[in-house]
Amino acid sequence: FPNRAGGLMSALTPEFDGKTIDLCNTGDPICSGGTRWASHLGYVPTLTNQAARFVAAKV
């Protein structure tokens, strides 16, 4: 889903600092306003694994 805030969540409020990460690929038309669909389809496995490690470290 797109980030309608237009920036990092931690920039909106300090409560999100350290609780969120930005994993948007450069050129992704969904989250970065880019035009490269390959960027949107290129999250698996690298960024999905990074997201899973980030969440697991928080529990």
Residue frames relative to the residue before (quaternion, step in Angstrom):
aa qw qx qy qz dx dy dz
F 1.0000 0.0000 0.0000 0.0000 0.00 0.00 0.00
P 0.5183 -0.6684 0.4284 0.3180 3.55 -0.94 0.74
N 0.4384 -0.6564 0.5467 0.2794 3.52 -1.22 0.56
R 0.2111 -0.8261 0.5134 0.0969 3.56 -0.03 1.28
A 0.5619 0.6006 -0.3912 0.4129 3.59 1.22 -0.25
G 0.3827 -0.7638 0.4483 0.2631 3.57 1.22 -0.40
G 0.7866 0.1784 -0.1340 0.5757 3.58 1.18 0.35
L 0.7158 -0.4187 0.3217 0.4570 3.53 -1.30 -0.11
M 0.5562 -0.6175 0.4403 0.3398 3.57 -1.03 0.77
S 0.6311 0.5434 -0.3408 0.4362 3.60 1.04 -0.71
A 0.6130 0.5363 -0.3547 0.4590 3.60 1.19 -0.39
L 0.6248 0.5515 -0.3334 0.4407 3.59 1.19 -0.49
T 0.7858 -0.0924 0.0941 0.6043 3.55 1.00 -0.85
P 0.5225 -0.6600 0.4354 0.3189 3.61 -0.90 0.81
E 0.5239 0.6470 -0.4134 0.3688 3.61 1.19 -0.33
F 0.6882 0.4709 -0.2812 0.4749 3.60 1.16 -0.51
D 0.4614 0.6976 -0.4448 0.3203 3.60 1.23 -0.24
G 0.8213 0.1781 -0.1683 0.5151 3.56 -0.75 1.06
K 0.6787 0.4767 -0.2876 0.4790 3.59 1.27 -0.13
T 0.7549 0.2772 -0.1689 0.5699 3.57 1.27 -0.22
I 0.1135 -0.7548 0.6381 0.1012 3.53 -1.29 0.41
D 0.3767 -0.6987 0.5616 0.2336 3.55 -1.21 0.54
L 0.0029 0.8155 -0.5767 0.0487 3.55 -0.55 1.18
C 0.3191 0.7488 -0.5109 0.2767 3.57 0.97 0.83
N 0.3808 -0.7174 0.5378 0.2262 3.56 -0.80 1.01
T 0.5425 -0.5977 0.4822 0.3404 3.55 -1.10 0.72
G 0.7957 0.2814 -0.2244 0.4871 3.56 -0.87 0.94
D 0.4610 0.6808 -0.4466 0.3527 3.60 1.28 -0.10
P 0.3747 -0.7593 0.4824 0.2243 3.63 -0.64 1.06
I 0.6304 0.5429 -0.3406 0.4381 3.61 1.17 -0.35
C 0.8429 0.2012 -0.0857 0.4917 3.60 0.70 -0.98
S 0.7736 0.3231 -0.2151 0.5009 3.61 1.13 -0.20
G 0.5088 -0.6677 0.4143 0.3517 3.56 1.25 0.05
G 0.4300 0.7143 -0.4497 0.3205 3.57 1.23 0.36
T 0.4474 -0.6885 0.5087 0.2590 3.53 -1.31 -0.21
R 0.5931 0.5887 -0.3598 0.4150 3.60 1.24 0.10
W 0.2906 -0.7831 0.5272 0.1560 3.57 -0.28 1.27
A 0.5637 0.5901 -0.3935 0.4234 3.60 1.12 -0.53
S 0.6084 0.5446 -0.3496 0.4595 3.59 1.10 -0.63
H 0.6648 0.4996 -0.3029 0.4655 3.58 0.99 -0.82
L 0.7203 0.4333 -0.2447 0.4834 3.58 1.06 -0.71
G 0.6424 0.5872 -0.3038 0.3876 3.60 1.25 -0.13
Y 0.3841 0.7549 -0.4662 0.2557 3.61 1.09 0.49
V 0.6912 0.4552 -0.2710 0.4915 3.58 1.10 -0.67
P 0.6443 -0.2605 -0.7190 0.0012 1.67 -1.71 1.80
T 0.4887 0.7298 -0.4142 0.2390 3.59 1.15 -0.51
L 0.7838 0.3380 -0.2062 0.4784 3.60 0.52 -1.09
T 0.5924 0.5409 -0.3878 0.4540 3.61 1.11 -0.45
N 0.6431 0.5029 -0.3188 0.4815 3.59 1.03 -0.73
Q 0.6333 0.5219 -0.3291 0.4671 3.59 1.01 -0.78
A 0.6469 0.5120 -0.3139 0.4699 3.59 0.98 -0.82
A 0.6540 0.5128 -0.3131 0.4596 3.58 0.95 -0.86
R 0.6509 0.5025 -0.3176 0.4722 3.61 0.97 -0.80
F 0.6300 0.5366 -0.3310 0.4534 3.59 1.00 -0.81
V 0.6864 0.4734 -0.2809 0.4752 3.59 0.86 -0.97
A 0.6535 0.5233 -0.3210 0.4428 3.60 0.89 -0.89
A 0.6526 0.5175 -0.3164 0.4541 3.59 1.03 -0.70
K 0.6530 0.5229 -0.3083 0.4530 3.59 1.21 -0.43
V 0.6752 0.4943 -0.3048 0.4548 3.60 1.20 -0.35
